[in-house]
Amino acid sequence: MQIGFRYDWISCDECYHLGFDLGWEHHYHPGLNQFILFVNNAMTGKFVINQCDLAAQGYYVKVRFDF
């Protein structure tokens, strides 16, 4: 999910483009943080249950100049 503001400006002769982005980004992956647990070499791997979710979030700033 993203939420934010964007401003784009294109020159009169359409040779240059200037853009600014500012916002908040959030990624959420439920049940993704699960690992295979090996007790010994003879046992096949098993999933460790309920190891929480994986999430990343933060601000972002982007400046873009095209010609």
C-alpha positions in Angstrom: 0.0 0.0 0.0 1.2 3.5 -0.8 -0.2 6.9 0.0 1.3 10.2 -0.8 1.7 13.2 -3.1 3.1 13.6 -6.6 3.8 16.7 -8.6 4.9 16.6 -12.3 6.0 19.5 -14.5 6.7 19.3 -18.2 8.4 22.2 -20.1 6.5 24.1 -22.8 8.3 22.4 -25.7 8.0 18.9 -23.9 11.7 18.4 -23.8 12.1 18.2 -20.0 10.1 16.5 -17.3 10.5 17.1 -13.6 8.7 15.0 -11.0 8.5 14.9 -7.1 7.0 12.1 -5.0 6.6 12.1 -1.2 4.6 9.5 0.7 4.3 6.5 3.0 4.7 2.9 1.9 3.7 -0.3 3.8 4.2 -3.9 2.9 2.6 -6.7 4.9 3.1 -10.5 4.3 1.1 -12.6 6.8 2.7 -16.0 7.8 5.8 -15.5 5.6 8.4 -15.6 8.4 8.4 -19.4 8.7 11.6 -21.4 8.7 12.4 -25.1 8.2 13.7 -26.7 11.3 16.2 -29.6 11.1 16.6 -31.5 14.4 19.2 -33.9 13.1 20.5 -35.4 9.8 18.1 -38.4 9.8 14.9 -36.3 10.3 13.2 -34.5 7.4 12.7 -30.8 7.8 9.5 -29.5 9.4 8.1 -26.0 9.5 8.2 -24.0 12.7 4.6 -22.9 13.3 3.5 -19.4 14.2 6.7 -17.4 13.6 4.9 -14.1 13.1 4.3 -12.0 10.1 6.8 -10.0 8.0 6.1 -6.2 7.6 8.1 -3.3 6.3 7.1 0.4 6.3 8.5 3.8 5.9 8.6 7.2 4.2 9.8 7.6 0.6 11.0 10.6 -1.3 11.6 10.5 -5.1 12.9 13.2 -7.5 12.9 12.5 -11.2 14.4 14.5 -14.1 13.9 13.3 -17.7 15.1 14.9 -20.9 
